[in-house]
Amino acid sequence: MSELWDTLREECEGLEPASELVTPVSDRPFRVEATFENQIVVRFQDSGEERSLRRRQFDDLDDRLDEGPLSLDDLPPGVEPYATVLSLSPEYTSDGETLSRSSDDAVGRESPHLTPPEAARTPHERVHDDAVLLADMLDRLDADDPAALDTETLTDLYVLLSDVQRGANRVRGTAKGPLLDRLGPDQELRGRFGTVRRTTRERRQPKDDETVLDALDEHDIPHDWVLGVDPDKLDLVLAVTDVTEDEVYDVEEQVYVQKTGVDESEKYSRLQGLADRIDEIDGHEDLHDDLVDLERRIDDALSAG
């Protein structure tokens, strides 16, 4: 059993920084904080709770696997993190439903309960990271003349702009509720970068057809004033009859660029490279002076409106 324990400690110590493990049933993310001679200390991300996983319990779980695969759904909550960590060892395998000893064809398979650092980031962290990548890219190229960029660079620029926009919109939604709680009618809140106010819009949705037509009848209004073509029913007619699309639709073609994929691993690798560059130049007085000057100019621009 000493060999098993040494392997588990090596696997935990070899995890990339910021990698997360997830319990198989309750889906609670946690990270390995430290490993010791007889315990592995983990911290749950949803609560900050720290827990020590004892070596003896790993041995007990290993003994239980002598009887065959273990159903993960049957695990008590306290045992879930043990099964998750055990799945890191090449001697065991999990398919998300059961935990068992590895067969020859399963050796080398990555644990399904391991989330790599690029995927473990929170929405706020993703927006931050994408904004950093975008800022670095804009600093290195002439984005004022996109047509002069090579195709790969232009594609990367478009993807990053799209990711920042979508991510920022999601995070903006999380700030909306707290702001509404602090905004009274006709009140305006001011920050360093701008102001916000409470705004109310009405979105109208017609009542059911029977209610609407009854209301029209009460006012002697003909039904054909409001009745129109139902696009869903029209599409059904196109599907089952000889009526052609050109006969009933005016079709206007719109061409746009669609983002079809994002390589989060490549973005994360680039982020790590930026972090290394910052570490290398840390302490250079010239850079510090440049940053101070940049911050001063930003403050001046903001105060000027």
N, C-alpha and C positions, 0 to 999 in steps of 0.2 A: 504493500500500500504506500510505501515511501515514494516509490517511483511515480505513482499516480499524483500524489501531493506535489512533488517537485514539478511535474508537468503542468498542473493547474496553476501553480505560482508563476512558472515561466510564461504561460499563455496570458495570464493577467498582466504581468509586468511588460509583456510585449505588445499590449494593445496601444494603438495610436492615441495620442492625447485627444481628449474630447470625444472619444468613442463611447457609445452607450450600449448597455445591455438591457433587454426588455424581458420582463417575466412573461411566461408563455400563456397564461390564462388571464390575469388581471391587467396585462399590458402596462405595467409600471416600469418606467425607465430608471435605470440606476447606473452609476459609474463606480469603477474600482478606485478606491482612495489609496490603499496601501496593502501590502502583503507582509505577513509575519510568519514566524516559525510554525505557529499552530492556528492561524486564522487569516482570513481575507476580509478586509474592511471595505464595505460598499456604502454609497450614499444614494438614496432615492431622490430623483430630480423633482418629483411632484410635491414632496413634503420637506425635503432637507434632512429626513431621518437617516441616521447613521446606524448601520447594523454590522455585527461581526459574524461572518460565516465560519463555523468551527470545522477544523479538520476531521474530527470524529464523525460529524454528521455527513460529510462527504463519503467517508468510509461506509457508513450505514446505507447510504443511497446506492453506493456501488454494490454492496452485498445484495440489495433488493433486485438489482438488475440481473443477478444470477438466475432469477426465476423467469426472465424474459423481458420483452419491452414493457415499459411503464407508460400508462396513459397519462398525458400531461393534464387532462381535464380533471383527473382524480386527485391531483396534488393539493394539499392544504396550502394556503397562502404563504405560510412560513417556509415551505420547502421549495417554492417556485424559484427563488434566486439561486438555490443550490443546483437545481436542474439546469438553469441557464448557464451558470459558470461551468458546470460539468460538460455541457455541450461544446465548450471551447476546445476540449481535448480531442485530438485525432482518434482516440480510442473509443469515443462515443459519438453517436449521431442522433440528431433530432430532425424530424420532418415537419415539425410544428404541431404534431398531434401526439407523437410518442417519442420517448427517449429510450435508446437501446445501445448495446455494444455495437461498434462499427463492424460492418462486413468489409470484405476486401474492396468492393466497388464503391464503398462510402468513404474510405480513408481519404483525407484531404478535402472533404466537403466542408464548406464554411458554415458556421452555426447560423440558423435563421433568426436567432435571438440576438444577433450582434448588429448594431447599426453603426456604420462608419461615420467619422466626424463630419463629413460634408453633408450627410443626410440627417444627422442628429441636431443640427442647428435649429433654433427657434425662428419663427417668422421675423422677429425683430433683428436677430443676428444675420439672417439671410439678406434683409434689406441693407443692413450696414455693410456686409461684405460685398454685395453687388455694387453699392454706391462707391466703395473704395476702389473696386476694379474699374468702374466707369470713370471715376476721377483720374485714376492713373492712366487710363487709355486716352482720355481727352487731353491730358497733359503731354502725352507723347506724340500725338498726331494732329494734323490740321483738319479738324472736323468741320470747319467752315466751308470746305470744298470736298464734300463726300465723293464726288465723281473722280477725284484724283486718287482716291484710296484703292489699294488692291482689293480683290474680291474677298479674300479671307478676312482681312481687317474690317472691311465694310460689313460683312456678315456678323462678325463678333460685336461690332458697335451696335448693330440693330438688335441683336439678342440681349445685350446688356441693357440697352435702353428699355426694351420690352420688359425685362425682368425687374428692373428698378421701378418702372411704372406700376406693374401688377403688384409687386410686393409692397410698395408704398401705399397703394390703395387699400390693401388688406390691413396694414398696420394703422392707417388713418381711421379705418372703421373701429378699431379698438379704442381710439382716443375720443371718438364721437360721444359715446355714452357718458363718460365722466364730465366732458365739457357741457353737455346738455344739462347735467345735474347742477352745474354752477352758473348757467346762463338763465337769467330771468327774461320776461317779455321785453323786447326792445332794448335789451342790455347788450353792451359790446365789451369784449375782453381784449386786452392788448398784451402782446408779447414783444420780444426783441425783434422778431422778424415779420410781424404783421398783426392783424386784428381778426376776430371772428365775432359773429352775432347769430342769434337764433333766427332761423328762417323757416316758415311753414309753407308747404306746397300741398295742394289738393290733387289727388289722383282719382279720377272718376272711372267707375266700372259699371256698365249697364246692368240693371236688374235682370232677372230672368225674362224671357220673351213674353210669357203670359201676363206678368205684372205690367210690363211696358205697354203692351197692346191694350190692356184693360184701361190704363191711364189715358191712352189716346182716345179710346172709345168715349170716355167720360167728357172729353172736350171736342168730340165729333171731328177728330183728325184722321184722315185716311191712313190705313196701314202702309200703303205703298210709299208714303213720304219717308218712312224710316227703314223699310225693308230693302236689303241689298243682296249682293252675291256673297255667299259664304265660301271663302277660299278653300276650306277643308273639304266641303262638299264638291266644289269644282274640281279639286284634284282627284277625288274619287271618280267623278264622271270621266276625267281624262284617262284614268286607269282602266275603266271597264267599257269604254265606248270608242268610236272612231274619231271623236272630236280631237283635233290637234291643239298643241299648246299655243301655236301662233294664232289660232282663231280666237282664243279667249284671253290671252295674256300679251301685254306689251313687255318684252324682255329687254332689259338693259344690262349689259355685261360690265362688271366692275372688276378691275384687276388690282390686287394688293399683294403684299408680302406676308406670308404666314410663317410664324416660327413653329417648326415641327419638332425640335428637340433641343435639350440643354445638357451639356456635359458638366455636371456639377463637380465631378472629380478633377477635371481640368481647371475649372475655376478655383477650386480649393487649393490645388497645387500652385496656381499663380498667386493666390493670397499668401501662401506660405513663403513663396519667393519674395514677396513684398515685405513680409515681416522680417525675413533674414536681412534684406537690404537695410531696413530701418535699424536693426541691431548693429549692423556693420558700421553705419555712419553715426550711431548714437555717441554723443559726446563731442562731435565736431562743432566748434564754436560758430563757424561760418553758417552752417545749416541752422543752428539755433537762432542766430541773428536774422536769417531769412524768414524763419517761421514767425518770429516776433514781429517783423516788419509786415508780413502777410496778414497777421491777425489785426495789427493796427489799421491797415488799409481797409480790411473788411469792416471793422468797427466804424471807421470814418464814412465809408460808403453807406452803411446802414443808418447812421445818425443823420446823413444828408437826405435820407428818404429815397 
